[in-house]
Amino acid sequence: MTLPTLFVPHGGGPCFFMDPAGGPPDRMWRPMQAYLAGLIAGLPERPRAILMISGHWEAADLTVHVGERPDLLFDYHGFPEHTYRLHWNAPGAPDVARRAARLLQDAGHRVGEEAARGWDHGIFIPMMVANPAADVPLVQMSLRADLDPTAHIAVGAALAPLRDEGVLIVGSGMSFHNLRARGPQVTPVAAEWDAALIAAVTDADPARRRTRVAAWDQLPHARFAHPEAEHLLPLMVALGAGGDALAICDYRDVVMGWAVSGFRFG
């Protein structure tokens, strides 16, 4: 069974866990929470492991985390004290990390290893929703610090064999990420950007899809939507790993005035 690949929004900070009593999140985050909660059940089979790329880890070279059981890295600021005591204790997947590194090296990419860094909130916040039992091993891989879109699509393509080995490849970011632009006045511009991004990502011709998404900064309002590209680059990896598979937008909502989308390949 070949697993699909995913690009998912991870929300804002610990947005799904702001209630210290464990109640539901603020109303605007509930559709995203529901989407994330259904990710595993919506797969054709349960993955044996997850390889995840977050918009919150960049390294000079691609780097895979080979730790057995990483801690959590609370890399958000200004949130309630209880959100710095969250727990998500899934095991690492060093075997998958090293298999991914070999695939990347065989494709000509430079790859490093590290074992000390904790999982950032682009990993543990969506995964606490998607897999609260923490019973699927997970490996995190960094972005490459140059944020080259074509290179990250190639990275995904190199990782594609993992899809036939029971590994779910997930890019975690946000399809709109301009923290200074919030509110209903942003919505028309964000919606135009989002429509253009969806059209590019879901292009039925896979080669044209890759070309259009690699040129993301030519889409309407691209640099308004992403003053920096790190939250969009996980999409490139998921798209590359998806290969010629059907691409769909399987989540869309408006939060903080932003149109936000998620994608599935295969």
ChimeraX attribute file (.defattr): number of C-alpha atoms within 10 A of each C-alpha:
attribute: neighborCount
match mode: 1-to-1
recipient: residues
	/A:1	9
	/A:2	16
	/A:3	22
	/A:4	24
	/A:5	30
	/A:6	29
	/A:7	31
	/A:8	29
	/A:9	27
	/A:10	29
	/A:11	21
	/A:12	18
	/A:13	18
	/A:14	22
	/A:15	19
	/A:16	24
	/A:17	20
	/A:18	18
	/A:19	14
	/A:20	10
	/A:21	8
	/A:22	9
	/A:23	10
	/A:24	13
	/A:25	15
	/A:26	12
	/A:27	10
	/A:28	13
	/A:29	18
	/A:30	14
	/A:31	15
	/A:32	25
	/A:33	20
	/A:34	12
	/A:35	18
	/A:36	21
	/A:37	18
	/A:38	13
	/A:39	15
	/A:40	14
	/A:41	11
	/A:42	10
	/A:43	13
	/A:44	11
	/A:45	13
	/A:46	14
	/A:47	17
	/A:48	15
	/A:49	22
	/A:50	22
	/A:51	24
	/A:52	25
	/A:53	27
	/A:54	29
	/A:55	23
	/A:56	18
	/A:57	20
	/A:58	18
	/A:59	15
	/A:60	14
	/A:61	16
	/A:62	21
	/A:63	21
	/A:64	25
	/A:65	26
	/A:66	23
	/A:67	22
	/A:68	17
	/A:69	19
	/A:70	21
	/A:71	17
	/A:72	20
	/A:73	15
	/A:74	18
	/A:75	13
	/A:76	13
	/A:77	9
	/A:78	7
	/A:79	12
	/A:80	13
	/A:81	10
	/A:82	12
	/A:83	19
	/A:84	15
	/A:85	9
	/A:86	15
	/A:87	14
	/A:88	18
	/A:89	17
	/A:90	22
	/A:91	17
	/A:92	24
	/A:93	22
	/A:94	21
	/A:95	14
	/A:96	24
	/A:97	23
	/A:98	18
	/A:99	14
	/A:100	22
	/A:101	23
	/A:102	16
	/A:103	20
	/A:104	20
	/A:105	14
	/A:106	11
	/A:107	14
	/A:108	11
	/A:109	17
	/A:110	14
	/A:111	21
	/A:112	17
	/A:113	17
	/A:114	11
	/A:115	14
	/A:116	13
	/A:117	15
	/A:118	18
	/A:119	25
	/A:120	19
	/A:121	24
	/A:122	28
	/A:123	25
	/A:124	26
	/A:125	25
	/A:126	23
	/A:127	22
	/A:128	21
	/A:129	21
	/A:130	19
	/A:131	19
	/A:132	17
	/A:133	12
	/A:134	17
	/A:135	13
	/A:136	16
	/A:137	20
	/A:138	29
	/A:139	29
	/A:140	28
	/A:141	25
	/A:142	22
	/A:143	27
	/A:144	22
	/A:145	13
	/A:146	14
	/A:147	20
	/A:148	15
	/A:149	24
	/A:150	17
	/A:151	18
	/A:152	25
	/A:153	25
	/A:154	21
	/A:155	25
	/A:156	24
	/A:157	21
	/A:158	24
	/A:159	24
	/A:160	27
	/A:161	16
	/A:162	21
	/A:163	19
	/A:164	12
	/A:165	15
	/A:166	17
	/A:167	25
	/A:168	26
	/A:169	28
	/A:170	25
	/A:171	31
	/A:172	29
	/A:173	27
	/A:174	28
	/A:175	30
	/A:176	24
	/A:177	23
	/A:178	17
	/A:179	11
	/A:180	8
	/A:181	16
	/A:182	14
	/A:183	11
	/A:184	14
	/A:185	11
	/A:186	16
	/A:187	18
	/A:188	13
	/A:189	18
	/A:190	28
	/A:191	18
	/A:192	15
	/A:193	24
	/A:194	24
	/A:195	14
	/A:196	18
	/A:197	21
	/A:198	19
	/A:199	16
	/A:200	22
	/A:201	27
	/A:202	21
	/A:203	18
	/A:204	15
	/A:205	14
	/A:206	19
	/A:207	11
	/A:208	14
	/A:209	19
	/A:210	24
	/A:211	15
	/A:212	19
	/A:213	25
	/A:214	20
	/A:215	14
	/A:216	22
	/A:217	17
	/A:218	11
	/A:219	17
	/A:220	17
	/A:221	18
	/A:222	22
	/A:223	16
	/A:224	18
	/A:225	25
	/A:226	19
	/A:227	15
	/A:228	14
	/A:229	22
	/A:230	23
	/A:231	25
	/A:232	25
	/A:233	30
	/A:234	32
	/A:235	34
	/A:236	27
	/A:237	31
	/A:238	32
	/A:239	36
	/A:240	25
	/A:241	29
	/A:242	26
	/A:243	22
	/A:244	16
	/A:245	16
	/A:246	15
	/A:247	25
	/A:248	18
	/A:249	17
	/A:250	14
	/A:251	17
	/A:252	18
	/A:253	14
	/A:254	17
	/A:255	20
	/A:256	16
	/A:257	18
	/A:258	26
	/A:259	23
	/A:260	22
	/A:261	22
	/A:262	25
	/A:263	24
	/A:264	23
	/A:265	23
	/A:266	17
